[in-house]
């Protein structure tokens, strides 16, 4: 990697956005765990690196009906956050799967999303928690659902002069359980072959009032398996229903074959992991209701 770029750490958000709007071939650097290796390989050659470290985007804010996580918050901060653990255990589980402790200490939540990898660990749990992202631009601040943020491998709907500043998760209803599952070639330090998040919320009669299933590494973008969710919604959960929803999730997948796994294997593993996730969530909710 040649040092033929300029480094700039803006003092505030306005300065950062103005720099992005006025300078070509600019890259944002936060943790740098993805950007720096790509620069070393020569895959990208930015003329300007804009460092966000002075912008105070490393805080977790609690609002009345939601929790907002700054884009500069690291995966280790999320893992160690009591309020995130209490409300969004599937997100914590996903962050625990990312890299090594040293990587998790530097890599940021915003970076994991902006990179827009189909295999991004945090995307499926954030999707099932119905997350939105806050984008700050030169003329306005806009908030969009996460499922409208990804548009292809390495591609998002974020404009050139915009920054991802916050990730906001609504507080979950009572009687909610969620699970994140990942299949990799190794038990640690592995890119996902398939990753899955599920969330179930039960109503007063123990029927499913909300079902959310999100898949990663099996399509050009992480996505929600809407057809599988519809199979579950409004019904009492049982083994047959779980298997039916898992099969539909597998059918919805459109993976590629690569050096990590074949397409058919990935589709089958979607079915397996969704079934396991639903069984886990069902078991957790059954135990909670039984003790209630």
Buried (B, 14 or more C-beta within 10 A) or exposed (E): EEEEBEEBBBEEBEBBBBBBBEBEEBBBBBBBBBBBEBBEEEEEEBEBBBBBEBBEBBEBEEEEEBBBBBBBBBBBBBBEBEEBBEBBBBBBBBBBBBBEEEBBBBBBBBBBBBBBBBBBBBBBBBBBBBBBBBBBBBEEBBEEEBBEBBEEBEEBBBEEBBBBBBBBBBBBEEBBBBBBBBBBEEEEEBBBBBBBBBBBBBEEEEEBBBBBBBBBBBBBBBBBBEEBBEBBBEEEBEEEBBBBBBBBBBBBBEBBEEEBBEBEBBBBBBBBBBBBBBBBBBEBBBEBEEEE
